[in-house]
Amino acid sequence: MEFEEFDQHVASLRDRAARSGLEAVEDFALIEGLTASAQEIAEAERALGAVLPAKYKAFLLRYGAGQFGFLDLLPLPAAGATRRHEDVVTVSQAEFPDGTFVAVAPVGTGDYWCFPVVDGRCRDEVLFHFHDGGTPAWEAPDFLEFVAAKGIRP
């Protein structure tokens, strides 16, 4: 999926939320928008020892992390700030100390959706990684497809 198609899905989500009155609910953010800067992305890549997928980086610059429709996306650490306990770098280093995965979204059960890392590069596809072992399950061919399926069209 490319951003032109993805943006159409986001517009549809916003329209549905407006019609249902969700946007009028206090303290509810349909799209939280914790955007990342190019510097924050570069710092996260250095800390992770892995190059993040291009679509994921573009998404972070454009839309950000946090709540995105029906999905909670881990934010990147803010540049120069102390890491939060729930950001991409901190969670990935805690859950995958061998550097084989980069977590991008919690499932809520101790499981994570993540990118597999091969030779210092994150692959484009998103996998579901079980906290209690087992083979990770393929979820989507790229980050935009993943967010569209889980965050926009549940």
C-alpha positions in Angstrom: 0.0 0.0 0.0 1.2 3.5 -0.8 0.4 6.7 1.2 -2.1 8.0 -1.3 -4.4 5.0 -0.7 -3.6 5.0 3.0 -4.5 8.7 3.3 -7.9 7.8 1.8 -8.4 5.2 4.5 -7.5 7.7 7.2 -10.0 10.2 5.8 -12.7 7.5 5.9 -11.8 6.8 9.5 -12.1 10.4 10.4 -15.4 10.7 8.6 -16.8 7.6 10.5 -15.6 9.1 13.8 -17.2 12.5 13.1 -20.5 10.8 12.2 -20.5 8.7 15.3 -19.6 11.6 17.6 -16.3 10.0 18.7 -14.4 13.2 18.2 -16.6 15.0 20.7 -15.6 12.6 23.5 -13.3 14.4 25.9 -9.7 13.1 26.1 -10.2 10.9 23.1 -7.7 11.2 20.3 -8.6 9.3 17.2 -5.0 10.0 16.0 -2.7 11.0 18.8 0.0 12.3 16.5 3.2 11.8 18.5 5.3 12.6 15.4 9.0 12.0 15.2 11.7 14.1 13.7 14.4 12.9 11.3 16.9 13.3 14.2 14.7 11.1 16.5 14.4 8.4 13.8 18.2 8.4 13.3 18.8 8.2 17.0 16.4 5.3 17.4 18.1 3.5 14.5 21.5 3.9 16.2 20.2 2.7 19.5 18.4 -0.3 17.9 21.4 -1.1 15.6 18.9 -1.5 12.8 17.6 0.6 9.8 13.9 1.0 10.1 11.6 0.4 7.1 11.1 3.5 4.8 7.3 3.4 5.1 7.4 3.2 8.8 9.8 6.2 9.0 7.6 8.2 6.6 4.6 7.3 8.8 6.3 8.5 11.9 7.1 11.9 10.3 3.6 12.3 8.8 1.2 10.8 11.4 3.3 9.8 14.4 2.6 7.2 17.1 0.4 6.8 20.1 -3.3 6.1 19.5 -4.1 5.6 15.8 -7.7 4.6 15.4 -8.1 1.2 17.1 -4.3 0.6 17.4 -1.7 1.8 20.0 1.6 2.5 18.3 4.8 2.7 20.4 6.4 6.2 20.0 10.1 6.8 19.4 12.0 8.4 22.3 12.1 12.2 22.1 15.5 13.5 21.0 17.8 14.0 23.9 15.1 12.9 26.4 15.2 10.1 28.9 13.5 7.1 27.4 10.0 6.2 28.5 9.2 2.7 29.5 6.9 2.4 26.6 8.8 3.5 23.5 10.1 1.5 20.5 13.7 1.5 21.7 13.1 0.6 25.3 10.5 -2.1 24.6 12.6 -3.6 21.7 15.8 -3.8 23.8 13.9 -5.3 26.8 11.8 -7.8 24.8 14.4 -8.7 22.1 17.9 -8.1 23.6 19.4 -10.1 20.7 18.2 -7.5 18.3 16.2 -9.9 16.1 13.0 -7.8 16.3 11.9 -4.2 16.6 8.5 -3.9 18.5 6.1 -1.2 17.0 2.8 -2.0 18.7 1.7 -3.8 21.9 -1.1 -6.2 21.7 -2.0 -5.9 25.3 -1.3 -9.4 26.3 2.5 -9.1 26.5 2.7 -9.9 22.8 4.0 -7.4 20.2 3.6 -6.6 16.5 7.1 -6.1 15.2 9.5 -6.0 12.3 12.0 -8.8 12.0 15.6 -7.6 11.7 18.0 -9.2 9.3 21.6 -8.1 8.9 21.0 -4.7 10.6 17.9 -3.9 8.6 14.2 -4.2 9.5 12.3 -6.1 6.9 9.1 -4.4 5.7 6.7 -7.0 6.9 5.0 -6.9 10.3 4.9 -10.1 12.4 3.0 -11.0 15.5 5.5 -12.1 18.2 4.1 -14.3 21.0 5.6 -13.4 24.4 5.6 -17.1 25.5 7.6 -18.3 22.5 6.5 -20.0 19.4 7.1 -19.0 15.8 6.2 -15.4 15.0 3.1 -15.2 12.8 3.1 -13.1 9.6 0.6 -10.2 9.9 1.1 -7.8 7.0 3.4 -7.2 4.0 4.3 -3.6 5.2 3.5 -1.1 7.9 0.8 0.8 6.1 -1.1 -2.4 5.4 -0.7 -3.4 9.1 -2.1 0.0 10.3 -4.9 0.0 7.8 -6.0 -3.5 8.8 -5.6 -3.2 12.6 -6.1 0.5 13.2 -8.5 1.7 10.6 -10.6 -1.3 9.4 -11.0 -3.6 12.4 
